[in-house]
Amino acid sequence: MDTTSADLLSGWIAIGKHLGMKPDAARHLARTSGLPTFKLGKTVCARRSTLNAWLAEREAAGRTAPEART
């Protein structure tokens, strides 16, 4: 597995697990707060590195991600 595919998260379950939240909460953040995701075919994906950078930017700006309803 190369580093590009190791960085890839496929599906809301994997994205939520990486963020430490339920898949529905991750989906909510994508809709309401700009959580960086993209589609490969019909599958929603994200890169671990991009999610980590997004979280770091929000932390540095003193913003918190809104509470997601689950």
Rosetta blueprint (number, residue, H / E / L):
1 M L
2 D L
3 T H
4 T H
5 S H
6 A H
7 D H
8 L E
9 L E
10 S E
11 G L
12 W H
13 I H
14 A H
15 I H
16 G H
17 K H
18 H H
19 L H
20 G L
21 M L
22 K L
23 P H
24 D H
25 A H
26 A H
27 R H
28 H H
29 L H
30 A H
31 R H
32 T H
33 S L
34 G L
35 L L
36 P L
37 T L
38 F E
39 K E
40 L E
41 G L
42 K L
43 T E
44 V E
45 C E
46 A E
47 R E
48 R H
49 S H
50 T H
51 L H
52 N H
53 A H
54 W H
55 L H
56 A H
57 E H
58 R H
59 E H
60 A H
61 A L
62 G L
63 R L
64 T L
65 A L
66 P L
67 E L
68 A L
69 R L
70 T L
